[in-house]
């Protein structure tokens, strides 16, 4: 079987699950993973045959994909901020919207709107946020916490693979008794759970069936749970010239803004690439 034949076979199988564009993107990723050949190379050398090991690997990967398993979990990798991260079902798959949050933080620092020496990421998952910030500036002292030991193992592997020194902490952030162990930070950042349980029916099967619900959902009766805790934590653990950066539920921008303002923070909300309220920055009023 040639590279081109393998690609077409996989593509037709994926058409049963995905629209044409997404199927093509997934097929490109998988064939490149198996053969090491980029898309342009495969066009030029499309008649190169797959060896037995490659055909067997492709068949195994295809069977996982046909179970609706996300390609990032199948390949155990996801690209974020130009870096390849290891991912498994212990962590959320990094999203482009989170890259926008990273870029906002970097922009604020470059424009001298905030001074940053210490960073805390709350609910780190794969570690994509703290590692990306550390790689942009090695001088940052970066800490990251998560309640999931599985997630912290993934994050630690990524930090090691990408040569980023991060202080990882296993802690239940919602338990305020644990806050005493933390110092003051210049930047507090988080992409916390913010999807309401009632929204689960509108979420794609590929997400619901495989991504960790602990990192996705919050109770309908308290959808701002993590933001309340982050705002309260920031009162004592954010430096006077520091800022909080969080990702938010697109439908709760006004509510999140009101919450932080009630805690005497100034607030700015930004939209993501799709024009949805997605990011919030909070700082002390006298900042």
N, C-alpha and C positions, 0 to 999 in steps of 0.2 A: 504493500500500500504506500503510495506516494504522499508527501506532505499535503499536496493539494487535495487529494482524494480523502485523506483523513480529516482535513478541515471541512470539506463539504459534507461528509457523513455526520460529523459532530454538529455542524450548523443545522442541518435538517432535523436532527433529533431535538435540538434546543428550541426550534420553532414551535414545538408543541407546548412549551412552557413560557416563552418570552416573546415580546414583539421583535420584529426583524432587527432593529438596531441593537437592542440589548443582547440578543442572541449572537450577533456578529461580534460584539465587544467581548463577550464571554469566550466565544470560540477562539478569537485572537489570543486572549490571555492564556488559554489552556494549551494551544498548539505551541506558543512561544515557550511556555513552561516545560513542555515535554521535549521539544526539539532544540531549544536555545536559539531558534531562528526568529528574528524580528519579521514583522509583516512585509516590509519591503524586500527582505532577503527571500522570503517564501515565494513572493511573486516571481523573482528572478530564477530561483532554484526549485520551482514547484514540483519537479519530477523526482527530486531526491527521495529515496524510499525510507520509511521508518524501519528501524531494526526491530527485532523481536521484543526486546525489553521496552522500547518506546511504545510499541503497539499494545503490549500488556498494560503498561502504565496508563495509557490513554483510555483503554477500556475500563479500568478501575475508576479513573476519575470521572468518566462519563456516567457510570452507574450512580455515583454519588450526586452528580449534577441532576440527573433525572429524578432524584428524590427531592428536588427543589432545594437542596442544600446550597447556600451561597457560595459562589466561586471562590471568595476569599477564604472561607473555611476549608473548602476542598483543597486549595493550593497551599493553605497555611500561610498566606501572606497578603498584605494590603499596603498599598502605597499611600503615604501621607507626607505632605511638605517635602516632597522629593526624596523621601527615604522609604525603604522597604521594611515594614513591621511584620513580625510574626503575630498571627492571630489564631485563636481557636474559640470554641463555644463558651469559654469562660469570660470573654470580653465582647463588647460591641465592636462592630466593624467601623473603623474611623470614617467620618463623613467629610465631604468638601466644605460643608458649612462650618465645621470646627476649624478647618484651615483658615477660614475668614476671621474667626475669633483670634487665632494666633497672630495673623497679620495686623489686626487692630492693635493688639498689645504692643507689637514691635514698632508700629507706627507711632504710638503714643510715647514710647521710650525715645525713639529717634528725634521726635519733635520736642523733647525735653519737657513734655507735659507731666511725666512721672519719673521719679528716680527709682531704679530697681537694683537691689542687691540680693533680696531674698524673695523666693516664690513658693507658694503652696498650691498644689493642685488637689482638689477634693473630689474623690471618686475617679481615680486615675485610669482604671480599665487597662487598656493596652500600654499605657504610658506615653501615648502619642503627644499629649499636650506638654508635659514637663520635659520630655526628651527634645521636642522641637524647639522649645524655648532655650534649653541648655545649649543646643547645637548652634543657636543663633548668637549666643554670647556665653562663653565659658566662665565668665566671672560670676554669673548668677549662682547663688546657693539655692538649689532647688530641692524641695521636699514634695512628696506625693503620697496620698493615703487612699486606702480602699478597705472595705469590710471583707472583700472576697480574697481568700488566700490564693485561689486559682488565678484570679486576675493579677495579683501581685507577682506570681511566678512568671506570668507572661510579660508583665511590665519589666521585671528585673532582667529577663532574657533579652528583651529589646534594648534596654539600657546597656547591657554588656555587649551585645552585637554591634551597637551603634556608637560604642565608646562614649557614653554620657554618664557622668557621675550624678546619680540621683539618690536621695535619702528616702527610701520607701518605708511606709509605716502601715501596719495592719491595725485598723481602728474603726469602731462604729461612730461615725461622725454625728449621728443623730443623738447619741448619748452625751449630753453636755458635761457629764462628769469627766469625760476623756479630754476635755479641752484644756485642762490645766497643764498638760504635758507640752503644749505648743507655745512657742515664743510669738513675737510680733513679726509680721511679714509686710513687704512693700507691695507685693501683688498676691491676691488670692484669686484663683481662677477655678472654674468648675463647669463641667458639662454634666449636670446631675440628672437623675431620673425626672422626667417632666411630662410623660405621656399619661393621661388619665386612663384608668381602667376601662371606662366606658368607651374610649376611643379604640380599643383593641380590635373591634369588629371592622374598622376601616383600614387597619394596617395590613400590609401585604403578608401573605402566608409565609413567604421566604424569611420574613423578619420574625413573625410570631412563633414559628416552629423551631427556630434555631438560635436566635440571639437571646442573651440572658435577660429574663424578665426583671430580675433584681435591679438591673441597670437601666431599665426602660420605664417602668410604671410607678405611679404614685396613686394613692387612694383618691377616689372622686371627691370624698368629703374634705380633703386637704391637699389640693393640687399644688399649692405653693409651699408645701412642707419644707423642702430643702432650701428654698430661698429665705424662708423665715429663719432657719437655723444659720444659714450663711451670713445673713444680715446681723443676727445677734452675735455670732462668732466674731464678725468684723469689728464690732464695737470695741472689743478688747484686744484683738489680735491683728488689726490692720494699722500700719504706721500712719501718722497724721497726714503725710503727703502721699499715701498709697492709694491703690484703687482695687476694687473688686470687678472681675470680668466673668460673666456667666452666659451660657446659652440658655434660651428660654423657649417655652411653648409658644408657637406663633399666635395662638388664640388668647394668651394671657399676658401680653405686653403691658397693657394698662394696669392690670392687677399687680404685676410684679413691680412696676414703676411706683405705684401707690405704696406698696409694702416697704420698699427701700426708703422712700421719702418720709414715711412715718417714723423710721429709725434715724431720721436726720441726715440722710445721705443725699447728695446731688445725684441725678440720674440722667443718663443718656442711653437711648435705645437706637440700635441700628438694624436695618433690614439686611437679609441675606441676598444671594445672587438671584433668588426667585421673587424678590420683593416682599418677603414676609418678615415680620418682626422676629428676630432670631438672637440678637446679642444685646446685652445690657452692661453698662459700666456704671459703677457707683463709687463715690468718694465722699470724704467728709466735707461738710458745707464750707468750712473755713479754709479748705484746700484751694 
